[in-house]
Every structure is written in C-alpha cells, then in structure tokens.
C-alpha cells in the first residue's frame, strides 16, 4: 500500500487535510519518468492535504475529549479517543463514528469524513486526465509496460472516486447535530461580546476596547473546543467598535447557559478573580458579555452548554 495525498482544490484555501492510504498501486520501481513525476506531485499534495485536515479534526476532538473527562463520562471519553485513532477517514469501511461517541465528536468526525472524501475525489479528478495523457504519450513512444501502468493507476483513481461518491449523499445530506457543549478561549481586554447563533459564533466589540486577541500588539487566536480560529474583522485596527466573521458551529442557541472555566494572565495559567461574565438573549442570539473592566488583559475560557 502506498500513501498518497488528498487535497480538495475547492477546499485548499479554507480547509486543512490529513494523510491517507489507497488500495494497492502499480509498482513504483521502473516507472517511466513522466509517470513517476505525476505520481510524486500527487503523493505530495495528498499527503500534505490529508495531514492538515486530520490535525484540525484531532484538535477539535481533543477539546471534546477534555469536556467528556470534565463531565465524568468515561464512555464518551474512550469513544472520542477511538474516533481520533480512526483518522484519517478515506474509505467507506471507516466512515462511521465509533459506537458511544458523544454528539460533539460525531459532528467533528462526520465533517472530517465529508472533507476527506471530497478532497480525494477532487484531487483524483485533477490527476486522472493527466495520467491518461501520459498513457497516450507512452503508448505512442512504444512503452507498452509504462502505458499499462498508467492505465492501471487511472482506473484505480476512478474506482476510488466512484466508491467515495456512494457516501456523498449520506455524509453531506445527513442532519447536522448541534453541539451539546463547547468551550471558547480568548485574550480579552475590556468589553467584548460573544454572540452565539444556531449556526455559529462571532465576536462583537460594541465600544472602543481592544478586539479579542489584539490587546497592545498581541495577535492571539480564539480557540473553539481547542481548535484555532483567527477572527477576521470588518475594520482595520486593534480596537472597536467592530464585528468579526462567523465561526461555523451548530448550537441550540438561544437555549444555552454559560459558565466560566478559567480566567488567567497566561493561557492555562493560574486563575484570577475578575468581574463575572454575564449572559443575555438579544434578537435570538445567546450573548456572553465579558466586561473585564480591570486593568490588563486576561485569557477567558467559557463553556457554553445546552439548557438541561
């Protein structure tokens, strides 16, 4: 078995991908230079793309795992770890989340599977015509063995894409489950609001305070279930008023509650006492208001959960 790369052209700019293995390939040794060149490029793209996507999914699942441990759910913790071990998902046989996986882990797992399958089929669609062209050139030059090797590779890519297309409707058409609990971490200095809707979260800075992550020259990300998110702002500068883009995440907003997990000078640092975080509902949004009137910035970690 030979590792190859899955990089979905349409997702290349927005999604990161992880490494994968395919069914047996034609032997590499003795391949014509033209075919070996195409395979080397394909391998590099596939390996890099899948590696990135799996890293992103693992970071999200790690956040789920920690939440399950804090909640005392051993079955959910073990199932989430098993889901992490199954990455990357590149075949129908591995497309189902582990039994007992919590809804949050199932959502991440299915999203990873959808992106991986789309990446494989997208990359294959790019390279099949190129491999076919190499086959024709090799046959014209009298290299029958090389032409047969190229033909076998093109057929293998086409067969794989056809198999993964069988899962396209169930995977992408399945009802997306809302997260029952998730955490958000950000560096805050002054009044900031985290708006939570059914389809995502975004930052709103109503006044002239520093935008989350941008206090005094800082350039820190926000972390959602441990996954890194760098908000994009409508206006330039490190201070508001301003509104960020939306981080896509399914929730049960506005039927939510919030609890403060940690407030610290450094991320994962010692807990500090600050003005309590407040919550409200505005225009169907669940709003977490972090006033932070005290001097200096602090890392805030809040957990947002579905109402019991």
Secondary structure, DSSP 8 states (H G I E B T S, - for coil): --EE----GGGTTT---B-EE-S----STT--HHHHHHHHHHHHHHHHHHHHHHHHHHHHHHHHHHHHHHTT-HHHHHHHHHHHHT-S--SGGG-S--TT--HHHHHHHHHHHHHHHHHHHHHHHHHHHHHHHHHHHHHHTT-HHHHHHHHHHHHHHHHHHHHHHTTHHHHHHS-----SEEEEEEEE-S-EEEEEETTEEEEEE-SSSB-TT-GGG----EEETTEEE---BSSSSSBSSEEB--EE----TTSEEEEEEEEESSTT--B---S--EEEEETTEEEEEE---SSS-EEEEEEEEE--
